[in-house]
Amino acid sequence: MAYRVGSHWFAGPVHVDFNLTNRCNLACRHCHASSGEPLLAELGTADVMRIVDSLYHLGVLSIAFAGGEPLVRPDIAEILRYAAALPGMSVSVITNGLSLTPALRAKLAPIKNNLTINVSIEGSTAENFGRLRQSPSGSAAAPALFFERIKQSIRALVADGFTVSTNMTITRQSLKDVVATHRLAVVELGASALVAIKFFPGGYGSSLAHILEPPVPAWLDVFAELTRYKLAGDLPGLQVSVPAAWEFYLPLIAADLDIVAAEQAWGYVGTARASSNGPRDIGDAAGFADLCIDSDGKVYPSVLLAGEPDALAGDLRRDTLASIWRHSTVLNGLRRLTVSDIEGACQFCALKDLCGGGSRARAFALTRRLSGPDATCPLIAQPGNAGARDEARQNTPPRIPAVRRSWTVGVGRHAIRVLRLDRGCEVRTRGHVWHCPEGTAVALEAAAEADGTSDLTLALRHETAGNGLCPDRVGKILAGAAAVAGTEASARP
């Protein structure tokens, strides 16, 4: 995603992971959410929809509904239909695929053009699948039966015209199974993508990290090999998700591969390297652009930190999302953090501008501190001493802008969202965010009050009307509005 905010802080999250329940009908060895039984006092339908409304008001562009297993909720279709009907909101649901019945598919059919269903497949064979995903009863035969049911669900979804993505967790055991799993998921079953997610040592997986964590040398070799395929134009639809940017860049450097070409081939740019990172050098979007809401309404900086009491940012049963986003001690502590504050050798590392200090969630999992080192990184030989801290900066909370009002221009999935701030505004659409000066904000406000008849509104609506939105043209329209107002846009594509 190409967020363009210059030196500004986001007025609201850009992406939110929303866990709808902790209940699950599988018992997965690697589950970072420690799913199984529901949490006490999980949110009801009305509470979930109220929270979705607040996310929309703050300009959230994408929601991933997860769990546990979200499809075990009897109101799941109602929730997904409600969220997917919001103009400009990208909605996905992450599921193990076992509850994708014909009846549920029929209920979701009206929103299939604005819903991505992410199905966890975990391997190219039932044996590989069963290494991670098992039955709560412990039945040895269950994984093979589950694997066949999941494949049938993917085929049925594709046949019904849904957008289906698949996920697999890369572990020590599955490193060499990525290409074969891609062949199964994308080529044979017709999924649009396979997202290869590198193992994270959280939840149930924390006690099995010594078994599941891919050895660094093996990861370097395998990821370099996969990148060569991608650079050659092979493995279309294969994507990668890593806890920290060093896991993407270090294999490229070790194999002497072109970093920019690899970024383009994978569609990946590390947070620290992106223009969106604003006034920070940390390479983790947790609490900066990303947020997680757990099934009991508690808020965390990242889905990988959900359920951790020391990472609790707030509780939506007591506080508003806007208040938590602006004033949470945990979130503002993460925002103030710099690479020099991270314990260990990160501040002296030649890769720090690419990596930005590793994964804060994994550092917490390993050290119980958000400022701890991501010790999975092979470049951290020993903990060392914490970097020198600027106490004045540490004690000054970042100035998170308040959203005075918000409105939508256009309809459908490419609708443009405008957040009016105390000074200026944010304009958001499908993975792009611009921070615009006061003159542009005034012009957009006047256009909104003109009942859609202004040239500015008509130009923006025209961009949202087709099948694809051009961010460059939107940026030029905003820059033109700024010029007319006698100001310059603070960020351009």
N, C-alpha and C positions, 0 to 999 in steps of 0.2 A: 504494500500500500504506500502511496506517495503523499504522505502528510506534508503540508507546506506551511509551517507556522513561524519560521524564522526564529527569533529569540523569545517567542511568547510561550506561555504555558497554556495547555488546553483548558477550555472552560468546562469541559465535561469529558468523560471517557469516550474513546472512539470505538473500542470493541469490548464487549462484556460476555463472559462465560457465566451462564445462569444454570446452576444445578437445581433441578426441580424436585429431586428426591434422592435420598441415599439408599433407598431400597433397590435391590438387584436380584435378578433370577439366575445369575452366574456367580462363580467364586473364582475370580481371576487372581493369579499369584502376584501379578505386577501392579495391581490397582492402586494408584496413588491416592484415590479418594477413600480407601478402606471401606468400600461399599458392601452392603449386605442388608442390614436392618435400617429402617428409616430413622432419621433424627427425631428427637422430641419436638413436637409442635412445628411440623413442617407447614409451609405456607399453603393456604387454600387458594382456590381459583381466583376469587376477587382480589386477594392480596397480590398474587402474581401479576394480574392485569394492571393493578394500580402501579406496581413497580415498573412494568413495561412502559406505561404512560410516562413515568418520571424519566426513564431512560431516553425515551423519544424527545421529551422536552429539553434534555441536556445534549441532544444532538448525536446520540449513539448511532453509529452507522451499521453495526452488525452485532447480532446476538447469536451465540451458540448455546442451545439448550442441551443440557447433559444431566448426569447423575453421578452415582447410581445408574439405573436404567430408566430414562424418562418415559419410555412408552408403557411402563406399568401403571402410570397415573391414568385413571379413567377419564380425566379431563384434558388429556394431552392434545387431542385434535382441536378442541376449543381454544386452548392456549396458542397453539401454532397458527391457527387461522386468524386469531386476534392480532398477533405480532406481524404476520406476513401481510396483513391488510394495510399496514402503516406505510405511506408513501416514502420511498427512499431508504427503507430498512431492509437489510439483508439478513435472512433468517436461515439457520441450519439447526439440525438436531443430530446428536451423536448417539448411536444406538448399537447394541450388539446384534440386532436384526431378528431376534427370536420372536418378537411380538408384532411383526409387520404383517398382520393378517389381511385378507382381502377386504374385510369390513373397514379396517383402519385406512387402508390405501384409498378406499372409496371416499371416506370422510376428508382425506387430505387432497384429493384430486383437484378441487377448485383452486388451491394455492400452489400447485406444483411448479408454476413458472416463477415463483419467488420463494422456493424452499429447496434447500440442499439437504439430502439425507446422507449422513456419514455413517457407513456401516463398518464395524471393526471385523476384519477377516483374519488377520494375524499370521497368515502363511499360505503356502501353495498346496498343502496337503492337510488331511485331518490330523496326522501325527504332529505336524508342526503347530497347527492350531491348538491342539490339546496340551501342548507344553505350557501354555499360559492360561487358556480359558477352560475352566472345568466346572463340573456340576456341584452345587452345594451339597448334594447327597454323596459325592465321592464316587459315583458310578464310573467305572472304567470305560463303558461303552458310550456314555453320553457325549463326549466331545465329537466323535465321528458323526453321530446323529445331528448334533448341533451344527456342525460344519456343512452338512448337506442342506439343512433347513435354511441356513444363512445364504448359501449360494442360490437356492430357489427364490428367496426373498429378493435378492439383488436382480435376478433375471426378471422377476415379475415387476419390480419397480421400473426397470429400464423399459420393459415392454409397455408399461402404462404411461411412459413419457416423463417420469420424474428425473431430476438431476441427482445422480447418485455418485458419491465419492466414497472411497474405501480407505481404511486405516490399517496399518500394521505397526507393531512395536519392534524396533530393532534392538535385539538382545545379543548376547554372546552366541546363542544358539541359532538365531535367525539371520545373522549377518550375510550369509551366502544365499539366502532365500529371497532376496529382494527382487531380483530379475524374474524369477519364476512366479512370484506372487503378483508382480505387475502383469505378467502374461495372463495369469488366471483372471485377475480382477478387471483389467482394462480391455485386453484383447478378447478373452473368451466370454466374460460375463457382461461386458459393455459399460462398465463404470466409466465416468469421465476422468477419474483420477485415482491414484493410489498415493496416499500421504504416508511416507515412512517416518515414523516418530521415534527418535532415539530415546531409549529407556531413561526414566527419571527415578532416582532412589527415594521415593516417598510412599507413604501409606504401607500397604502390605509389601510393596517392593523393597522397602528399606532394609528388611531383614534378609533379603535375598540378593542384595546388590553384589555380593561377592560371586554369585552364580550368574546373574543376569547382565551385569554391566559389561558392555563390549570392551575388551582390552584396547588401549589407545593405539598400539601399533596396527592391530587388525582393523580398527576403525579408519585409520589414516589410509590404509591400502584400499579398503572396500569403497570408501567414499570417493577416493581419487579415481578408481575404476568406474564407478557409476557416473562421475562427472565427465569422464572421457566419452562414455555413451551419450550423455546429454549434449556435449559439444558437437558430436557427430550427427545430432538430430534424431537419435534413437530414444526409446523409452518415453514417448509422448504421454503426458498426463502424470508422470512420476514427479512427486514433490517431496520435499524433505522438511522436517520440523525438528529443530535441535534446541535443547535448553539454553545453550550459550553460543554466541557467534564464533568463538574459537573452534568449535567443532565443525564449522563450515570452512573457515579460512585456513586453519592449520594444515589440513590435508592438501589443500591447493598449493600452499607454499612449499610443503615437503615434496610434492610431486612436480613442482615448477610449472604449474598450470596458470593460465591467464585469469586473474581474479575477476576483472570486469566481464570477460566473456562468460565465465562460470556463473556470475551473478545473473546475467541475462538468460543463460540457458536454464537455470533453476528458478528464475523469478524471485530471487532472494537477495535482500540487502540487509546487513546487520544493523541493528538499531543505532549503534554508535556512529556508523558510517552514513546513515541516512540524514537528509536535510531536515527531516521531521524532529530530530532529537532536541531541537531548541536549545535552551540555556543549560545543557548538561553534557557530560562526557560518559555517563554510565550507559552500557549497552544492553539494558533490560527495560522493556516497556511497562513492567509491573508498576501500577500506581501512577504512571505517567500518561499512557494512552490506554492501557488495559485495566480491567477490574473484574472481580469475580463476586457473584452473589450466591451464597449457599442456600440450601433448601429450607433453612430456618430463618432466612432473612438477614443473616450476618454477612458482612462485606469484608473482602480480603483483596490485597493488591493483585493477586494472581490465582488462577485455578490450582496451581501447584502449591499454594500456601493455604488453601481452604481447610478449615478445621483446626488450624494452629492458633492457640489462644494468644501467643505473643505477636502474631501477625494480624490480629483482629483490628480492622479499621473502623468498624461501626456496626450498628444494628438498625435495619430498616423498620423494625417494629417500634423503635423509639425516636429515630432521627430521620430527616429527609436525606435523599441521595445527594442533593446539592450541598447540604451542610457537611456531610461526610466527605464528599469530594474536595471541598475547599478547606476544611478545618481539621481533618483527621491527623492526629499526631503520627500515626504509622505511615500514612501516605506522604505527609510532608517531610518526615524523616528520610524516606526513600528519595524524594525529590531533591533534598539538600545533599544527598550523598554524592561524592565524586570519587574518581578512581584513586586519588591520593588518600581517601579515607578508608579504603578497603585494606583490611589487615593482610600482611604478606607482601609479595613482590610485584603486584600488579602495576603499581605506579612506575616501576623501572622496566617494564616489559616492552619490547619492541613492537608487540602486537596490540598494545593497549588502544590505539586509535581505531583498529578494526574490531576489537573484542569488547572493550569498555568494561572490563572487570568480571566477565563471566556471568553466570546465572545467580541472581540474588536468592531465588527459591532453593536452588541446590546448595548454595552457601549456608542457608538457614538449616536445611536438612542435615548438613554435615557438621555445623558448628553451633547451631541454635542462635545465630546472630545474623541479622540482615546485612551487617557490614563485614561479615567473615569472608575468608577466601573461598573461592570455588576450587577446592583442592583436587577435583577430578582432573583439572588441567595439568598436563605434564610439565608445563613451564614453571609451575610453582614448586620449587624444590623443597622449600621449608617455609613455615609460617612467617618468620621474620617479624618485623615491627610494623605497627600501623603507621600510615603516612602522617605527615604533619597536618594538623587540622586548623582551619581558619575559624576560630571560635566565634568571631562576629558573624560570619556567614552561617555557621551551624545554628546559631541562636536566632537567626532572622528567618521567619517562615516565608516560603515563596508566595508571590502575589498571584493567587489563582483567581482569574476574573469571574465575576458573578454574571449569570445569565438573567437579564431583565425580562426578556420575552423571546419566543421563538416562533417561526412560521415556516411554511413549506411553499415552494414554487414548483408547479408542475405536479404530475401524478405518476404513479407507477414506481418501478424499482429505481429509475434514474432521477426521481424527484430531488430537488435541491433544497437543503435545509439551511435556514439562516438563524443564527443565535445572536441576538442583540445584547451587547455587553455595555458596561458603564462607559467605556470609550471604544468605539469601533465595533466590529462584529466578526464572527467566524462564519464562513460559508463552507458547507460540507456536502459531499455527494460521493457515494460508491467508492470509498477508499481514498478520497482526496479532501484535504482541509486547507482552506486559505484563511489567514488572519488579515482583515482589511481595516483601513483607518476610518476615522470618524466620518469623513466625507462620503465614503462608500456606504457606510452604515445608514447615514441620513438619506442617501439616494435610494437605497433598497427599502427603507422604511416608507418613504414617500410613494415608491412604486407599489408597495403592498396596499397602501391606503387608497390607491387609485383604481381599485377593483379590477386589477389585471389589465388595464388598458395602456399602461405606460410602455414606452419603447424598451426600457430595461427589463421589465417583467416579460414582455413578449419575446425578447431575445433569449432570455434564460429558459423560458418554457419551450422554445423551439429546440434548444439543445437536449431537453429531456424527452422529446416526443418520439425519437427513433429507437432503434434496437440497440444502439451504442452511443454512449456519451463521450464527447471529446473534451478532456480536461484542459487542453491548450486553449480551445475556443472559450471555455468558461472563464479561464484566467484572463484572457484578453478582454472579455466583456466586463469583468470586475475592474481591470486596470483602466478601461475606458471610463467607467463610472467614477473612479477615483480622479482621473484627469479632469473630467467635467467639473468635479467638486473642488478642483484646485489642489488636490493632494496626490501623493504617490502611494500605490499599494505597497504594503510592507513585505509581501511575499508574492512571487510569481512563479508559475511552472517553469 
